[in-house]
Every structure is written in C-alpha cells, then in structure tokens.
C-alpha cells in the first residue's frame, strides 16, 4: 500500500482512543438535554501530507433534532478534546455559546446511544442540515 494511503484511519495518538466512536450524555444546569458523539480518525494533511489526527463532534438534542451547527471538527492543539477531558464542552451555536457538562456512556448504554446518535454516515451528511 502506498505511504499516502488513507485506508488506515486509526488515531495515531493512543490518548485519543477514548473518543473514537464514543457517546456522552449532555447536561445543562443538571438537566439532561442531549447527546454528544465523537469520532476520531487519522488523516493525511498539512505539509507533505503527513499523518495526523482529527476529531468530529456531533451534538443531538433529546428529541433527535440537530441544528445546522451541530457538528464540529477538532484537531491539534485539541481545543474541544481538552474540554472533554474535563467532562465539559463549550458548544458554539450560531445564536451563542452553551456550556454543557458531559457524562460518558459505557457498555450497552453506549452501543444503544451510538446507534441513535452516533456519527454513522459520512461527516458531510451532517453539515448544513437542521434535522
């Protein structure tokens, strides 16, 4: 396989593995308001197409709706991932920022939530939609 191949999309940084196909419940002032799905993958980019990591974050409200601004991309220096490491996320909605608390799901609860709220399509399918 050529060196520039993108078939292996596993993260290059093992510390990011926690956020690969992960789901968290989102809380605002103690009230459950939605879910955050994260997907981490390796990609080729930058100078000489070097391999680097990026994360996608998708926010879905409890009713299943998403705004046009419900997906964000993060990459080094990891602004969003740094917040997630502190079990919080600041989401920049078009009408203002919201500070959510994050509770990571595990086991069967995570699998069920991924099926409903995960990033299961190509990322572009979530951009610009207001489902």
Buried (B, 14 or more C-beta within 10 A) or exposed (E): EEEEEEEEBEBBEEEBEBBBBBBBBBBEEEEEBBBBBBBBBBBBEEEEEEBBBBBBBBBBBEEEEBBEBBBBEBBEEBEBBEBBEEEBBEBEEEEEEBEBBBEBBEEEEBEEBBEEBBBBEEBEEBEEEEE
